[in-house]
Each structure stands twice: as C-alpha cells, then as structure tokens.
Amino acid sequence: MLTETAPLAPPSRAERLADATRRTPIWALPEVRWATAATALFALGGALHLAGAPAWSWWAAYLACYVAGGWEPGWSGLRALRERTLDVDLLMVVAAIGAAAVGQVFDGALLIVIFATSGALEALATRRTADAVHSLLDLAPPQATRIVDDAEQRVDTVTLRVGDIILVRPGERIGADGQVVDGASEVDQATVTGEPLPVDRSPGDDVYAGTLNGTGTLRVRVTAPAGETVVARIAAMVEEAAASKAPTQLFIERIEQRYSVGVVVATLALFGIPLALGDSLTDALLRAMTFMIVASPCAVVLATMPPLLAAIATAGRHGVLVKSAGAIDRLGRTDLVAFDKTGTLTEGRPRVTAVHPVPGNPTTDDADRLLALAAAAELPSEHPIGTAVVAAARDRQLAIAPAAAFVALPGRGVTAHVGDRQVAVASPAQLLPTITGDGTRRLVAEVESAGQTAVVVAVDGTPAAVLALADRLRPAAASVTTALRDLTGRSPVLLTGDNPQAAARLAGAVGIDEVRAGLLPQDKVAAVRQLQAGGRRVLVIGDGVNDAPALATAHTGIAMGGVGADLALETADTVIVRDDLTTIPAVVALARRARRYVVANLAIAGTVIVVLATWDIVGHLPLPLGVAGHEGSTVLVALNGMRLLRRSAWQR
C-alpha cells in the first residue's frame, strides 16, 4: 500500500505556535548563564574578602560580577532611555556603580546578583509556558490514515482537509475533529471534556482530535482543519489568558518609573546643589552616592522575597510545588475557589458502588454471585468499566471463574460463557429494548437519577442485575471545601464537564452551593471570567487538559499532580504532588501568612529607607552608618521572612 505525501498547506496558527515553542535546554537561556556566572563571581569575591586576600583580588571578582549580571539590564535600561523611559533596572545598575565608586563594592554586587537571578527566573517561567503549549499540540497524533478510493494513505494530520475521511483503529488517537460516519467504539475524551468514563461513539457522533479510541474501528469525516481543532483552540486560549495578565505588569512598571525618576532627581540634586554652594567635589559625591545606596530598593526586594521563598520551601516539604514567588503571593490573595470535579474532588477512576439484583429474576438474587459472573465476563476486557467490575469482585474476595467465547461489542458491552452460563455485561441502551419487565428499567432509572452510570448484567439472556458505577469522592473533599469557605468567606464553586445530575450529587456531598455543569474548555474560561467580575481573585483547581485554559485565566491555579495532565501541571501556578486535597487549604493559609510577613517587612524596609535618606538630606549621614543601617534592615527583614521555614508554619 503506497503512502501519499499531500501538498503542504499554509502553516496554521497551531503550527506556527508549535514552531515558536520548541523546547529549549535550560542552559541555552542566556539569562540563566549570566545569572549563574554573576552568582559564582559574587561568591568568589565574598570568599576572597573573608579569607583576607589582597583587595585587588576580591575587587576584581566583584567587578566581574558587575559585568556578568549587570550588562544586560544596563544595556536594556539605556535602550529604554532612548524612549524617554527610566526603569528600575538601570537605577539599580547605577546604584551598584555608585556603591563601587565610594568603596562599597559588596553592596553593589549584591544588587547585581538579585536582579540577574530575577531575570533568569522570568526566562525559565516563559520557557515552561512555551513547552506546555507545545506538549498540548503534541496530543494530536502527527499522522493519520486517510481513506481515498478505498485505499489507505498515511499522511500528516496538518494536511487533512475538511471532508477527508480518516480511519481510526483500536487504541489510536484521533487525528482531527470530525464526525463518525462508520463503526462504533468507546472514546476516552477526558483530555478535552473531562468526562470520567469513555463515551460511546457511533455514526453521527462528534469526536475530537487527541482523544483516545477504544476497542472499535471508526471512520471519521474531518470537520475542522488542524489549526481549528478543540485542542488547538485550547492552546490559543492558554496563550491569550497568559497575555491578559499584562495590565498588572504595566501597573508595576509605572510604579517603578516614578520611583526611579524620584531617586535620580534626588541624587542629582544632592550632588549638584551642595557643589554649586561651594561644597567640595568629594563631599558632594559622597553624599549623593550615600543617598543612592540607602535609597536603593535592595532591602525592599529582600523584604518581599524571603517570606515568599520560605513559604515555597515549606510547601515543597509537604508535597506542594509552588512555581514562583509571584504564585505564592497570588495564592495568598484568593477570595473565591472554583473546583473541577473529575480527578480533583474525585479520584478519576470509576468504581462499582452497588449491585442491584433484578427482582424476580430466575438466576439468583445473590448480589455477590451476580458480581462474580459479571467480573468473569469482563476479565479479558480492557475497558474502564470492565476494570472497575473486576476490581469490585476482588475487593469482595470473590472467586472469578474462567470465561470462554469472550466477545467485546464496542460501545455496547461484552459477552462470554462462564461455566454453563451465557453472561452479558452491557449498557442499558443495548439491553433495555429487549426487556419486557419493569424491574430492570426502574433500577436503571434510579441509578442514573442518582448521577451514576448504570450497567446491566444479563444471564442466559435475562437481565439479572444492574451495577451502579461512580467516580469515588476523595475522602477529604468535604472538609477541604469547608476549610476553604472559612478562609475566603465564600462557598467554593464547582465547574465540570460532567452531567448536571452527577455534578449536583457531588456538590451536595461536599457542601458546594453553586454548580456549573456540562462545560467545555471555553465554557470554563467564560465561567471563570464571570466569577472574576467585581475584582474577585479566583483560584481554580483542576487536573485535565480541559482545565488548562481556566487555570491560565484565573488569578491563580492549582493542579493535581498525581492524575493531572501535562498541560494542566505546566499551566497551573501550584501543583499538589501527591494529590492530597488537605494541602490546598494549608497552602492557601500559608500564602496568606507570607503576605502578612511581606507587609510587615515592607514597613520595616520602607521606614529605614525614609529615615536614612532623610538623615542624609537634612544632616550628614556617615557612609559606614548608612551602609550598616541599609544592610541591617536587609538582614532583619530576611530573618523575619525565614520564620516561615519553621515546621509550625504549616498547619492543616
């Protein structure tokens, strides 16, 4: 069979995004290399200084640190000056140079290291987001089998056109959004819709690129090109949501601009006015440089970072990965929580919750016997429902007999001979049309109205039992929602792609008042934006690819690490590594405590800067005292922040 290479189409938005986000090794990032070099040179200079080495040696190391870590922000600041913008990076470089000019080269090198490290962390965060989007685009298989004149052709999925027919074999990922035209199977759509169980798909049903086909063979008519699939749109929404956070960054830059201009103007005035009034050049320069040192925001930066970094370290020790200091800060501002359902409040795996024998069936009314028969028939099956049935029988320590003549009916169920019995385990839609009694129909209706999945077990052609399956609620779900309500003052919200009955049932079990069900990824984004109305800071907790756009849109996001999809883990600001729900209110409380420490530290650092700067302006602040006060406040706020490293800082 020949393989045809179709003419290449113009690159789609998804393809352009993928090309732009190819994975880059960490050490290939120049920001990381320069920050590492600056830190190493700073450490070398400090070691030489403490060891009593000649002054020229540690001065040389510190000045090399200046070059390694300061040339990029300095050059960037000079370019900004051409646009008549003065940023705080340039101010810090000037302050570092000023510190060296008056002999305080250590202070300047410390400033350089802080800013170089910050730039490296920002570059790493950008790379992580790019890799996450790239991994999402990889969900769709690179090639698909296209049917042309009854011949099969392996082609790149990006070349598929609307109207093409593709063949999807058992176990393959579907290569494009489309509509089934032939065949029947069950399709695992959890990556897109978040549904806990595979759904039956037959002619006329829609399927999505990147979802996993089950045991049947499908022919699918393509309804959307590669750049417009649901998966590609999710990638676009993640990118758009990340860009929507820019206004906050613009606000910070405006504050930096005003501060930088004020310090520069004050420094020039402190140098120029005394010099014009007859002061000596040395005295005027010393006063101005002293002011530049004491007014530098080094203490302010350290006032913020130690509490946040200590909180990150403490959370990490308890199985919570917080990706950045900004993430812990945003987490501490949360005032409304939105939960995904499947895999978040639930375990993400179906389980048999009940076995209901059909009244009056001639086989047996022994629930264990019926479950054992169903498990024997399902044992060869790889379907999640079959796995759940077998697991339930083993949990009850039932003997599972060998089965013969096993047949899987894609999208419908299985049949097998178990001993001298013919056993079928199938969906109600498959068996109910052949049922004459009302008992089975009543049991199925009761199970489904409770928000569970119903499966009928037939023995020798007669319905004998109805199995109820549900995704098990995590044991701590109710206590966690209560704790978060106490922390935020508002009841959490449930956002799920599952059916309304199942969602309402779970919400009632955990004490959630507001439920939004049947949501596709774009619907979750819209729901999060509605919840954010009025300035509310929304924390979204999820685990699937379908949750990633909502995680990116929210003020902050938490992903469940054990069952979470790669994109959700990369998009979220925080990852619960061991899927322990109880860590969520604990880390939110820790983040709030860190923010209180930040406020206290900023008050300390700001007070010291104001006192020292005022002293230098209206009196004569000795340089050693200015440096001691500046560095002393830095050490004080750093030690205060480190208090969050204590074991008592983590409370559940």
N, C-alpha and C positions, 0 to 999 in steps of 0.2 A: 504494500500500500504506500503510495507516494505521499510525501509531506510537501504541502504547498506553502510558499512564503508569500503572503499577501503584501501588496504595496503599502508602505508605511503611511499612516495618517499624520496630519499635523499634530504635534505634541499637545496633549490635553493639559488642563490645569493640574490634574493629579500627577501626570508625568513630569511636568516642569517642577512641581513641588518635590517630587521624589528625587529628581536630579540635583536639586538645590540642597538636599538634606542627606547626602551620603555620609555615612559615619566617618568621623574624623578622630584619629587617636588623640588622647589627652595631650600627649607631649608635642603634638603638631600644632597646638594652640600657642601662639606667641605670648599671650598674656600669662599662661602658666609657666612657660620657660623663664620669662623675665622676673616674675614674682618669686620663683624658686631661686633664681640667681641672686636677687636682692636679699632674700631672707638668709641665704647661705653667707653672703658677704657681711651682712649685719651681724650674724652670729660669730663670724671670724673676727670682725672688729671688736666685738664685745669680749671675746676670749683673750685676744691680744692685750686689750686695755686692762682687764682684770689681772692678767699674768705679769703686768709691769713691763711689757715690751716697749721698745722705742716709740715715741709719739708718732714718728713718720709712718710706722707700720700700720697702726690702727687707724690713723687718719686716712691712709691710702685705702684700707678696706672699706671704711665708711664712705669715702668719696666714690669708690667703685660701686657701692650700694646705691648711691645717688644716681649714678649713670644708668645702672641696670633697671632700677624701678621707677626712675623719675623722668626718663627722656620721653616716654610715650605720653603720659599725662601733660608734661610740659609742652611738648610739641602740639598736642591737641588743644591745650589752652591758648597757645599762640595763634593757632588757626582760628579759634573762636574769637580772639581779639580782632582779627580781620573783619569779623562780622559784628563787631562792636558788642561782644558778649564777654563778660568776665565770669568764669566758672570757678568753683571752689577747688578744683584740681590744681589749676595754675596758682591759686593762692597758697596752697599747701607746698607746692614746689618752691615758691618764692620764700615762704616761711622757713623751709628747710635750708635754703641757701643763706637766708639771713641768720639762722642759728649757727651755721658754719662760720659765717663772717664774724661773729662775736665769740667764737670758740666753743659753741655748744653743738658740736657735730653729731653727738649721740642723739639729741632730741630730733634733729632734722632727719637722721637716718631712720628713726622710729616712725616718723610721719610717712616717709617714703615706703617703708615696708607695709604699713597699714593700707595705703592706697593701692599699692601693687597687688596685694592679696585680694582686696575687694574687686579689682578689675578681673583677676583670674577667676574668682567665684562667679562673677556675672557671665564670663565667657563660657564656663562649664555649664551653667544653667541654660544658656542659649543652645549649646550643643545637645544637651539632654532633650530639650523640646524638639529639636530637629530630628534626632534619632527616633523619638517616639512617633512622630508623624510618619517617618519613613517606615517604621515597623508596622504601622497601621496599613499603609498602602501595600505592604507585603502580604496582608491577609488574603487578598485575591490571588489565585494561582497565576504564575507568569504565562502559562499556556492553557489552551482549551482544545477540545476535539470538536471541530466544526463539520457538519454534515452538508455535503454538496453533491447532488445527484446520487444519493445513497452511498457515497464514498466518504471515508473519514479522513480529515486533514488536521494535523496538529499545527496550530497557529498561535501566535502571541495574542493574549487577551486584549492588548491595547489596540489590535487591528480589527476587533469584532465590530460589526455594524448593526444598527437596529434592523431586526428582521432575520438575522442569521439564526440558524438552528444549531445548537450545541448538544453534544452527548455527554451526560454526567454519569459515570459508573459508580457502583457502591464504594463508599469510603473516600470519594474525591470531593474537593472543594469546588463549589460552583463558580464558574469564571466570569459571570456577568449577571446583572439584574435582568430578570426575564419572567416569562410565564410558561408554565408546564404545558406542553402540547401532547405528550405521550408518556405513559409509565406512571408508577406510583411508588412512593417511598416516604420515609420519615426524614425530616431535615432538622438538624440541630442549628437553630437560629439564635442561640444565646449571645453570640458575639455582636449581633445587631439589635435584637429586640429585647434581650434579657429574659426570654421565656425559659423556665426551669427545665422543661421537657421538650424533646423533639416534637415537631408538629407534622401531621400527615399532609402530604402534598400529592395532588393528582391533577389531571388536565384541567386547566382554567385557573389554577392557584399561582400566586406570585412567589418568586424566590429571589434571594439577594446574593450578590457577589460576596465571596468569602465565607459563606455558610457551608456547613458540612453535610453532605448527602449520607444517608443511612444505607440500608440493605438493598434498596431497589435501584433500577436504572431509569433515568429521566431523560427526556428530550425537552429542551427549553428554547423558546424563541426569545432572542435578545430584545429587550425593550429600552435599554439605555446604554450609551457608549461608556467606555472606561472612565472618562473624566466626570461622568454624571451619576455614577452608582451611589448607593447609600453610603458605602464605605468611603468613597472619595469625598462625599459631602461632609461626612463626619470629620475627615482630615481638615477640610476647609473651615469647618466651624471651630475646631481647636485653634487653628491659626488665627481666625478672626477674633475669638474670645481672648487670646493672649494679647493681641494688638489693642483690644478695647481697654486694657489697663493703663494705657499711655497717659490719660489725663492726670492720674495720681502722680506719675513721674514728672509731668510738666509742672505741677504744683511744687514738688520738691525742688526742681531746678530754679523756679522763681525765688524761693526762699534762699537758696544758695547764692543766687545772683545778688540779692540785696545785701546779704551778709558779707560777701566778698568785696563788693564795692565799698561798703562802710569801713571794713578793716583797712583796705588800701588807702582810702581817703584819710583815715585817721593816722595811719603810719606816715604817709607823706607829709601830713600837717605836723606831726611830732618831729619830723626831721627838718622840714623847711622853715617853720616859724621860729624855733629857737636859733637856727643857723642865721636867719635874717636879723634876729635881735642881738647878734654878737656872740652866740654860744660857739664853742669850738666844734670843728667837724667831727672829732672823735666822740665828744659828749652827745651831740645831736644824733649821730648814727647809733650810738649805744642805746639811747633812749628809744629810738624808733624800732631797732631790732628787738629790744626787750619787749616792747609792746607787741610786735609781730609774734613773738614766741608765746607770751601769756594770753594773747587773744586767739591763738590758733585753736581750732576745734578738736585737737587731739584728745583732750580729756572728754569732750562731748562724744566723740566716736567711741571711746572705750567705755563711757558711761552707758552706752546703748548695747554694745556687743557682748560684754561678759555675761550679763543676765540671760540674754537670748541664747548664747552659745552654751552656757551651763545648763539651761533648760533642754537644749537639744541633746546634750550628752546624757542628762538624767533620763530623758525619754528613751534614748537609744538603749540604755541599760535595761529597760523594761519592755523591750520589743516594739518600740515605736520609732520609725525613721522619719525625722523631720528634716526636709531637704535644705533649708536655709534659715538664716536669722529672720528674713522677711516673712517666711512662712509661719514661724512661731509667733511673730508679732501679730500677723493677721488672724491667726488662730485665737489669740487672746482677745480679739475684738468681736468675736462671734456673738450675735444676738438672736439667731434663728438657725435651726438644724433641719436639713432635709435628708431623709434616708432613701436609698434604693431598697428593694425588697429581696429579690433572689440573690443569694450569695453574700448578702450583707446582714440583714436581720435573720435570714435563714441560712442554712448550711450549703444550699446549692445542689443538693443531691436528693432525688425522690426516695421516699421510704413508704412501706406499707403501714398504714395507720390502723386499719381494721379489716377484718374478714367477715363479710355478712353472708351466711348461708341463705339460699333462697328458700322461703317457707314451702314445705310440701314436696321438695324435690326427691325423687326416688333413690338417689345415690346415697347420701348421708347428710346429716346435719352437723357433723363434727367439723368445726372450723379448721382445726389443725390438719385433719385428713385432707380437706379440700386444698389447703395451702400447700401441703406436701405434693399433691398431684400437680398443682399449678407450677410449683418450683421444678419438678421433674421435667415438665414440658418446656419450661423456659431455660433450663440449664445450658443448652447449647447456644442460646441466643446472646447476642452482644448488645441488644437494645437496653437503654437505661431502665425501662420498666421491668424487663426480664431480670436484670441485675438486682433490682430492688426486691423482686419477689423471691429470688433465691436467697438473698441476704436475710429476709424476714424469716424464711424457713430455718435457716441455720441459726439465727438468733434464738429461735424456739427449740433448737436442738432436735429438729425433726429429721427422720431418715428420708433421704431423697433417692428414689428408685431410678434405675437407668431407664432412658427413653429410647424408642426406636421410631423410624419413619418420621423424623423431625422435618417440618416444613415451615419456613418463615414466609409470611404473606406481607410484603412491605406496605406499611401504612395501615395494616389491619390487625395483625397479631401472629400467633404461632399455633401449630397443631403438632401432636406427637402421640405415639402409642406408649402408654405407661402400664406395664403389665398387660392385663386383658382389657384395659380401658382406652377409649379414644378421648384425648383431652385437648381442648382448645382454650387458649387464653387470648382474648381479642377485645377490641374496642367495642363499646355499646353500639355504635353506628353499624358495625359489621354484623352483630348478632341479634339486635333487637327486632329488626324487620321479620325475623323468623320465629319470634316468640309470641305465643298466644296468651299466656297468663299475665296477670298484672303485678305479681310479686317482684319480678326482676326489674320491671320498669320503675316501680316505686322505689326500690333500693337505689337504682342508678340516679333517680331524680334527687333523692335525699343526699347522696354523696356529692353530687355536683352542686347542689344548692348550698352545701357547706364549704364551697370553694375548693374541693378536692377533685382529683382525677379518678374516674371510675373505670374499672377493667372487669369484664365478665369472664368467669370460668365456666365452660360447658363440659360436661362429662357424658360421653356417648350421645352427643347431640342435644342434650338437655341442659339449660342453664342451672348451675348448681350453687354458684356463689358470686358475689360482687366484691371485688377488692377495692378499698379506698387507699389512694396514694397521695401523699402530700410532701412538700419540702419541709423538713423539720425546722422549727423555730430554734434559734440559738438560745441556750439556757439563760443567758444573762440579758436577753433583749429587753424585757420589761423593766428591769432595774436600771438599765442604761438609759432608756428613754426618760424615765423618771428623774434620774440624776441630771440629764441634760436640760430637762424642763426647769429644775431647780437652779441650774447655773445661769440659764439665759432668760428665765422668766416667761418663756413661751413654749407651748407644746410643739414637739417636732412634727414635720410634715412627711408623708410617705409619697414618693414618686416612683412608679413602677410601670413596666410594660406588660405586667400580668393582667389577668381579667379582673373586673371590679369585684366579683364575689370573693375571690381568693384574697384580694388586697384588703377588702373590708374586714374579712375574718381575721387576718393577721393584725391589722391595725387595732381591732378591738382587744386582741390578746395582749398587746404590748402597751396599750393606753395612748395611742395616737389618734388625734381627733380629725385631722384634715388628711384626706386621701385623694390622690390624683392617679388614676389607673389607665391602662391601655396606651401608654405613652411611647412613641418612637423617640429616637435621639433628639430630633429637632423639637419635639413637644416638651421634652425635659428641659431643654435650653430655654424655651419660652416660659415654662413654669418657673424656672429659677429667676428669670428676669422679672416676672411678676412679683415673686416673693421679695426681690430686692427693691421694689418700689418704696419710696419714702426713706431711702438711705439705709435700709436694713442690711446688715452684713451676714450673708447666708453661708453656712458651712454645708457642703454636700458630701455625703458618704456613700460610696459605691464600689463596684468591683469589675464591671464589664466594659468592653469597648463602647457599648451603647451609652455608658455613663460618662465617658471621657469628655464630650463637649460640655455637659453640665458641670463636671469638675473644673473645667477650664473657665467656664463662665462665672462660676461662683466666686465670692470673695476669697474663699479658700476651700480646698478639697482634701478628703481622706479616702484612701483606697485600702481594701482588704488584701493583704499581701499573699495569703495562702492560696486563695482561689482567684485572685484578681488577674485580669488580662494585662498584657504588657503595656498597652497604651494607657490604661487606667492608672497603672503603677507609675508610669512616667509623667502623666499629666497632673496627677494629684500632688499637692504640696507635702502631704504626710502619708506614710504607709504603715498600716498595722501589720507587722511582720508575721506574727503568729495567729492572726485572726481572732485575737482576744478582744471582744467588744468592750469589756470593762475598762480597757486602757483609753477609750475615747473620752469619757468624762474626766478621767485622770489627767490626760494630756491637755485638755481644754483648761482645766483648773490650774495646771502648771503654767500654761501660757499666760493666763491672767495674772498669776503671781509674778511672772517675769516682767510683764508690762508695768506692774506696780513698782518693781525694783528699778526699771528703766526711768520711770517718772522721778523717783527719789534721786537716782544718780544724776539725772539731768539737772535737777535743782541744785545738787551739790556742785557739779561741774560749772554750771552757769553762774552760781554765786561766787565761786573762786575766780572765774574769769573776770566778772564785773569788778570785784574788789581789787584784784591785782592790776587790771587795766586802769581803773580809776586812780589807784595809787601812783601808777607810772605817769598818768596825765597831769595830776594836780600836785604831785610831790616828786620825790626821787626814789624810785624803787631800785634797790641794788639788784644787779643781774643775778647773783647767786640766790638771793631770796626769791626773785621771780621764778627762776628755774625750779627751785625747791618747792615753791607753792604750786606751780603748774604740775610738776611730776608727782608731788604728794597727793594732789587731788586725783590724778590719774590712777595712782596705786590704790587710793581709798575706794574709788568707785569700782575698780576692777575686783578688789577683795569683796566688796559688798555684793557684786553680781555672782561671785563664786559660791556664795552661800546656797545657791540652788543646786549645787553638786551634792549636798548632803542627802543621805537616804531619806530623811524626814520630809524632803521637798516633794516626794512622790506619794500621793495619798489616793487611795481608791475608796 
